[in-house]
């Protein structure tokens, strides 16, 4: 295989470095990742300035590039330059320093990079560890990533579907295949003042599931399970289309 790896923590982050090393037995590995942290960039793309792609080094079967843009920029640019003639067999994003369960799927640059691979029709996996330390222990994350990569080699993902793997900080109890938990953030800002007495707001907060949310990745991750969730590009509420059409027709 030829594997493209990106992230939102930057090409120097320990998570992407260890992931790349672990993937070398599977084939050639190319890192194209931001030149610095880009957490929370979701699907953002750069449209107002040019992007620079910098070759950092080649070591055996590993090539490393950095990009000035967002995680999605990195994957887009890689697929249109480095992989202009031959598509990678797999796109991996991570290993993220911090979990990306629940509603974080909407905000995460890690998920954004994997989603871009999925948009191009390439099997894609986002990997996140529930530990925000700069040098956490990635042993379990690597082990579970290998299991999922091998699973992906045995089957073809459904059309427009990607996978998201979240691994707890401590030894996982096992792997739970589960849906994404619908949640929201609370206590999102700390209000303060700058040096001139002007009001400022620091983003913080934590995620909780909505009252009607079924058990999913948020719940299982907190119970000590690694979670694997299939996510799809089509976010249409198909079950509501007929009712909405009827309402629109009745209003004419």
N, C-alpha and C positions, 0 to 999 in steps of 0.2 A: 504493500500500500504506500501511497504518498499522503501524508497527513498534514493539513494546515491547522496551526494552533494560534489562537489569539486570546485576548483577555481585556479586562478594563483596569487592571492594576499596573500595567506597564511591562515592557519586555524584560526589565530587570527583576521583577517580582519573583520571590522564591517559588510561588505556586506554579507559574508557567515554566520556570526552569526545570523543576522536578518532574512536571508532567511531560515535557519534551523528552527528557532523559528516559522516562519510563516507556515512552512510545517508540523509541528507536528499534527495539526488537521486532516491531511490527512492520517496519519499513522506513522510508525516507521521511524526515520531519522538517517542516518549514514553519518558523515563527514569524508572523507579521503582527505586531502588537504596538500599542501606543507608546510614545517616547516618555510618558509619565502617567500617573494615575488619572483615570477617567471614570470613576465610579458614578453611577446614577445617570449615565448618558443615554440609557435605553436605546432607542433606534435613531438617535440624532445623527445627522450627516452634515458635512461641511460644504456650504455652497457659495460662500462669500470670499474665499481665498483659496489659492492653490495648495495642494498637498505635496509634501516631500517624503519620499520613501528612501530610507537610508540603509544600505547593507552594512550590518555590523560585523558579522564574521561567519565563516563556514568551518565546521569541525566535523570531518567525516560525512555522515549522512544527515547532519543537522545544519540548516541554514537559518540565520537570524537577521530579521529586518525590523526597523522601527519606523513608525509613521507619526506625523505630527497631529493627525486627526483623531476621531472618535473610534471606538471599537468597530462600529459598522463601517466607517471609512476604511479601516484596516482590511477587513474581509473583502469589501468591494474592490479596493485597489489591488489587493493580492490576486483576486480572480481575474482582473483585467490587465495585469502586468506579469507578475511572476508565473501565474497559471493561465496565461492568455491562450496557450495552445493545448494544454492538457489539464483537465479539471482534477483537483485532489479527490481522493476516494473517501475522505472523511474530514469534517471540520470539527475541531474541539475548541471549546472556550473555557478558560480557567487555568489552573484551579483557583477559584476566587477566594480571597481572604475575607470570609463572611458568607453567611447563608443567603440563598435567593429563593426562599419558599414563599408560598402565598402570593399576596399582592405585589411583592418585590419583583415578580416576573414582569410587571409593567414598567418598572423603573430601572432595572438592572442592565448595565452595559455588557455584562457577561452573557446574559440572555439575548441581548441585541445582536451580538456578534454571531452566536449560534443561529439565531433566527435568520440572519442574512445568508448563511450557508444553506439553510432550509429553503429560502426563497429561490436560490439558484438550483434547487433540486438535489443538493448534496446531503447525504446522511450527516446529521449534526447533533452534537451533544454538548450541553453546558454542565460544568462541574463546579460545585461550591462547597466549601468547608465552613462549618459553623464556628469559626475562630478568626478573629480579626487581627491577631498578632502578625507581625511582619514575617516571622520565621516559625510558624506552628509546625506540628508534626503532621506531615502529609501522608504517612504510611497507609492508613486505612483508606484515605481518599484515592490513593494510587491503586490500591488493591481492588476497590469497588469500580473504579474507572476501567480497569482491565477487564473485569467481569462484564461490564456493560458493552465495552468495545467488542469483546468476543461474541456477545449476544447479538450485536448489530451485524457482525460478519455472518451470522447464521441465518438471518432473516432480512427481509426488505421492509423498511418502515413504510407505513401508509403514506399516501400522497399528502404533501404539505404538512408533515408531522415531524417534529424534532423531540429530543429527550432532554430532561433536566434532572440531574442527579445532585442531591444534597446529602452531605455526610456530617454526622454530629461530631462534636469536639472529642468526646470520649469514645471508647471502643463500641462500634455499632452492635446492636442486638441481632442485626441481619438486614435484609433488604425488603422494603415494602413498596410494592407497585401501587400507586394511589393517585387520586386526583389532586389538583391544586386546590388549596383552601382559599376561599374568598374572604378577605379581611380588609382591615384599614389601619392606618397609623393613628395613634393618640399621643397627646402631650408632645406635639410635633415641634414646638419652638420654645427656646429659652429667651426671654426678653431681657435686653441689657442696654447699655449705653456705650457709645464710642468715647474717645478721649475728649471730644468737644461737647459731650452731653447729649448728642443726638441719639434717638432711639434706634437700636439695631436688634436683629432677631437671628439667633443661632439655631439651625435645624438640628433636631434631636428626635426623641420619641421612640416608640416601639410598636410592633404590630400585634393586633388582636384579631381573631376571627369574628365575622359578623354573627349575629345571634342565630341566623338560619343556616349557617355554614355546616355542611356535612364534614365528617372526619376526613382529613386529608393530610397533605405534607406538613403543614404547620403543626398539627397534633402529633404525628408520628415522629417527626424530628425531635420534638421536645421530650418524647418518651424514649429516645435513644436509638431510633431506627434510622438507617440510611433510606432515603426515599427516591424513587424513580417515577417521574411523571411525564407522560406523553402530552405534548402541547401542539396545537395546530395553528396554522396561519389564519384560517378562516374564523373570524370572531363573530360572525353573523348569528343572531338568535333565530334560527330557522323555524322554530316552533311558533314564533310570533308573526311571521311574515303574512300568513293568511289573515289573521285578525287585523293586522295593520292595514292590509289592502282593503278589507271590508270597511274599516273606519274611514279610510281615505275616500273610498267610493261613495260612502253614505254622505260624506260631507260636501259632495259636489252639488 
